[in-house]
């Protein structure tokens, strides 16, 4: 019991350390740059406590559920030796976690409304909903493809830079031809893949698979999936804007 409490206290301390730079930046700008008093200090303090507790419980949840599940399934699929089912699982995991990502839902809805105001689509609720739906599922599909390619890279032993460098060259090339209204959305959609739902499961998949295959490095091969998953949405969303 003591060790459990000890671990929980350490995680709370870690959450405080992780959030401390944000609080320092806000304090410096509020007091020394804007020269304004901090409003509702009591409410902010209560909210901060809840943020720290929420982050702590979230990390504990990752350690006890998502990471073990992802690693175990990846290890089991690797031992089973079925490439088809492993790739199917990889695509489904990338697609499912991304389409359920709260940040993506919010970004897609806001992007649709901005596109309507800019005249890129009709200013009707149906057109806005269709645009947001298409954008959301385009990003989810692109992440599914990225995870599939990333898993195949781990299995085949391809160097990570062989995928990253041509990918960014393609991004730069497409930026010159993509509509202005979609470029910002496309680049921001790459950041959506680093959300609270997608990263833990994708990382666990990569680490578990790398650990199950001899000669693979979990740090390089496992975490390399996130790099690929952050790149492909930019390409797919710009293509979505160009062909829409």
C-alpha positions as CSV (number, residue, x, y, z in Angstrom):
1,X,0.0,0.0,0.0
2,X,2.8,2.3,0.9
3,X,4.5,1.7,-2.5
4,X,1.2,2.5,-4.3
5,X,0.9,5.8,-2.5
6,X,4.5,6.6,-3.1
7,X,4.1,6.0,-6.8
8,X,1.0,8.2,-6.9
9,X,2.8,11.0,-5.1
10,X,5.7,10.7,-7.5
11,X,3.3,11.0,-10.5
12,X,1.6,14.0,-9.0
13,X,5.1,15.6,-8.6
14,X,5.9,14.7,-12.2
15,X,2.6,16.3,-13.4
16,X,3.5,19.5,-11.5
17,X,6.9,19.6,-13.1
18,X,5.4,19.0,-16.5
19,X,2.9,21.8,-16.2
20,X,5.2,24.2,-14.3
21,X,6.7,25.8,-17.5
22,X,3.2,26.7,-18.8
23,X,2.3,28.4,-15.5
24,X,5.6,30.3,-15.4
25,X,5.1,31.6,-19.0
26,X,1.6,32.7,-18.2
27,X,2.6,34.4,-15.0
28,X,5.5,36.3,-16.6
29,X,3.4,37.6,-19.5
30,X,0.5,38.5,-17.3
31,X,2.4,40.3,-14.7
32,X,5.5,41.7,-16.4
33,X,4.5,42.1,-20.1
34,X,0.7,42.9,-19.9
35,X,1.2,44.4,-16.4
36,X,-2.2,43.2,-15.3
37,X,-3.3,41.4,-12.1
38,X,-4.2,37.7,-12.4
39,X,-8.0,37.5,-12.3
40,X,-9.9,34.9,-10.3
41,X,-6.9,33.5,-8.5
42,X,-9.0,31.2,-6.4
43,X,-10.7,29.7,-9.5
44,X,-7.4,29.3,-11.3
45,X,-5.9,27.6,-8.3
46,X,-8.8,25.1,-8.1
47,X,-8.6,24.5,-11.8
48,X,-4.9,23.9,-11.6
49,X,-5.4,21.3,-8.9
50,X,-7.9,19.5,-11.1
51,X,-5.6,19.6,-14.1
52,X,-2.7,18.1,-12.1
53,X,-4.9,15.4,-10.7
54,X,-6.5,14.7,-14.1
55,X,-3.0,14.4,-15.8
56,X,-1.9,12.1,-13.0
57,X,-4.9,9.8,-13.3
58,X,-4.5,9.9,-17.1
59,X,-0.9,8.8,-17.0
60,X,-1.8,6.0,-14.5
61,X,-4.5,4.9,-16.9
62,X,-2.1,4.7,-19.7
63,X,0.4,2.6,-17.7
64,X,-2.3,0.2,-16.5
65,X,-4.4,-0.2,-19.6
66,X,-3.5,1.2,-23.0
67,X,0.2,0.6,-23.0
68,X,0.0,-3.1,-21.8
69,X,-2.9,-3.8,-24.3
70,X,-1.1,-2.3,-27.2
71,X,2.2,-4.0,-26.4
72,X,0.6,-7.4,-25.8
73,X,-1.5,-7.3,-29.0
74,X,1.5,-6.3,-31.1
75,X,3.7,-9.0,-29.5
76,X,0.9,-11.6,-30.0
77,X,0.4,-10.7,-33.7
78,X,4.2,-10.8,-34.3
79,X,4.4,-14.2,-32.7
80,X,1.4,-15.4,-34.6
81,X,3.3,-14.6,-37.8
82,X,0.3,-13.3,-39.8
83,X,1.3,-10.2,-41.7
84,X,-2.2,-9.6,-43.0
85,X,-3.8,-9.5,-39.6
86,X,-1.0,-7.5,-38.1
87,X,-1.3,-4.8,-40.9
88,X,-5.1,-4.9,-40.6
89,X,-4.8,-4.3,-36.8
90,X,-2.3,-1.5,-37.4
91,X,-4.6,0.3,-39.9
92,X,-7.6,-0.2,-37.7
93,X,-5.8,1.1,-34.6
94,X,-4.6,4.2,-36.4
95,X,-7.9,4.9,-38.0
96,X,-10.0,4.2,-34.9
97,X,-7.9,6.2,-32.4
98,X,-7.7,9.2,-34.7
99,X,-11.3,9.4,-35.7
100,X,-12.2,9.4,-32.0
101,X,-9.6,12.0,-31.1
102,X,-11.4,15.0,-29.4
103,X,-8.9,17.5,-30.8
104,X,-9.6,16.3,-34.4
105,X,-13.3,16.7,-34.0
106,X,-12.9,20.2,-32.7
107,X,-10.4,21.2,-35.4
108,X,-12.5,19.7,-38.2
109,X,-15.7,21.6,-37.1
110,X,-13.8,24.9,-36.8
111,X,-12.0,24.4,-40.1
112,X,-15.4,23.7,-41.8
113,X,-16.9,26.9,-40.5
114,X,-13.8,29.0,-41.5
115,X,-13.9,27.4,-45.0
116,X,-17.6,28.5,-45.3
117,X,-16.8,32.0,-44.2
118,X,-14.0,32.2,-46.8
119,X,-16.3,31.1,-49.5
120,X,-14.6,27.7,-50.1
121,X,-17.9,25.8,-49.4
122,X,-21.5,26.8,-49.2
123,X,-22.6,28.5,-46.0
124,X,-25.1,25.9,-45.0
125,X,-25.1,23.5,-42.0
126,X,-25.2,20.5,-44.3
127,X,-22.2,21.7,-46.4
128,X,-20.3,22.5,-43.2
129,X,-21.1,19.1,-41.6
130,X,-20.1,17.3,-44.8
131,X,-16.8,19.2,-45.0
132,X,-16.0,18.5,-41.4
133,X,-16.9,14.8,-41.7
134,X,-14.8,14.4,-44.9
135,X,-11.8,16.3,-43.3
136,X,-12.0,14.2,-40.1
137,X,-12.2,10.9,-41.9
138,X,-9.4,11.9,-44.3
139,X,-7.1,12.5,-41.4
140,X,-8.1,9.3,-39.7
141,X,-7.6,7.3,-43.0
142,X,-4.2,8.9,-43.5
143,X,-3.1,8.0,-39.9
144,X,-4.3,4.4,-40.5
145,X,-2.2,4.2,-43.7
146,X,0.8,5.8,-41.8
147,X,0.6,3.2,-39.0
148,X,0.3,0.4,-41.6
149,X,3.4,1.7,-43.4
150,X,5.3,2.2,-40.1
151,X,4.6,-1.3,-39.0
152,X,5.7,-2.7,-42.3
153,X,8.9,-0.6,-41.9
154,X,9.6,-2.1,-38.5
155,X,9.1,-5.6,-39.9
156,X,11.3,-5.0,-43.0
157,X,13.9,-3.0,-41.2
158,X,13.7,0.0,-43.4
159,X,15.6,3.1,-42.1
160,X,13.2,5.8,-40.8
161,X,14.8,8.6,-42.8
162,X,13.9,6.8,-46.1
163,X,10.2,7.6,-45.4
164,X,10.5,10.9,-43.5
165,X,12.7,12.8,-46.0
166,X,10.7,12.0,-49.2
167,X,7.5,12.7,-47.2
168,X,8.6,16.2,-46.3
169,X,9.8,16.9,-49.8
170,X,6.3,15.9,-51.0
171,X,4.7,18.2,-48.4
172,X,6.8,21.2,-49.6
173,X,5.9,20.4,-53.2
174,X,2.2,20.0,-52.5
175,X,2.1,23.3,-50.6
176,X,2.9,25.2,-53.8
177,X,-0.2,23.8,-55.5
178,X,-2.7,23.4,-52.6
179,X,-5.5,26.0,-52.1
180,X,-4.6,28.7,-49.5
181,X,-7.7,27.8,-47.5
182,X,-6.5,24.3,-46.8
183,X,-2.7,24.7,-46.2
184,X,-3.0,25.9,-42.6
185,X,-5.6,23.2,-41.8
186,X,-3.4,20.6,-43.4
187,X,-0.3,21.5,-41.3
188,X,-2.4,21.7,-38.1
189,X,-3.9,18.3,-38.8
190,X,-0.4,16.8,-38.4
191,X,-0.4,18.0,-34.8
192,X,-3.7,16.3,-34.1
193,X,-2.0,12.9,-34.3
194,X,-0.1,13.8,-31.2
195,X,-3.3,13.8,-29.2
196,X,-4.1,12.1,-25.9
197,X,-5.8,9.0,-27.5
198,X,-3.6,8.4,-30.6
199,X,-0.1,8.6,-29.2
200,X,-0.4,6.1,-26.3
201,X,-1.8,3.3,-28.4
202,X,0.4,3.9,-31.4
203,X,3.5,4.1,-29.3
204,X,2.6,1.0,-27.4
205,X,2.0,-0.8,-30.7
206,X,5.5,0.3,-32.0
207,X,7.3,-0.5,-28.8
208,X,5.6,-3.9,-28.5
209,X,6.3,-4.9,-32.1
210,X,9.9,-3.7,-31.9
211,X,10.4,-5.7,-28.7
212,X,9.0,-8.8,-30.3
213,X,11.3,-8.7,-33.3
214,X,15.0,-9.4,-32.9
215,X,17.3,-6.7,-33.9
216,X,14.8,-3.8,-33.5
217,X,15.2,-0.9,-31.2
218,X,12.1,0.1,-29.3
219,X,13.3,3.7,-28.9
220,X,13.9,4.2,-32.6
221,X,11.5,1.9,-34.3
222,X,8.7,2.1,-31.7
223,X,8.5,5.9,-31.4
224,X,9.2,6.4,-35.1
225,X,5.6,5.5,-35.8
226,X,4.5,8.9,-34.4
227,X,6.8,10.7,-36.8
228,X,5.2,9.0,-39.8
229,X,1.7,9.5,-38.4
230,X,2.3,13.2,-38.0
231,X,3.4,13.6,-41.6
232,X,0.8,11.8,-43.7
233,X,-2.2,13.9,-42.6
234,X,-0.6,17.0,-44.0
235,X,-0.3,15.3,-47.4
236,X,-3.8,13.7,-47.4
237,X,-5.5,16.9,-46.2
238,X,-3.8,19.0,-48.9
239,X,-4.9,16.4,-51.5
240,X,-8.4,16.6,-50.0
241,X,-8.5,20.3,-50.5
242,X,-7.1,20.1,-54.0
243,X,-9.5,17.5,-55.3
244,X,-12.6,18.7,-53.3
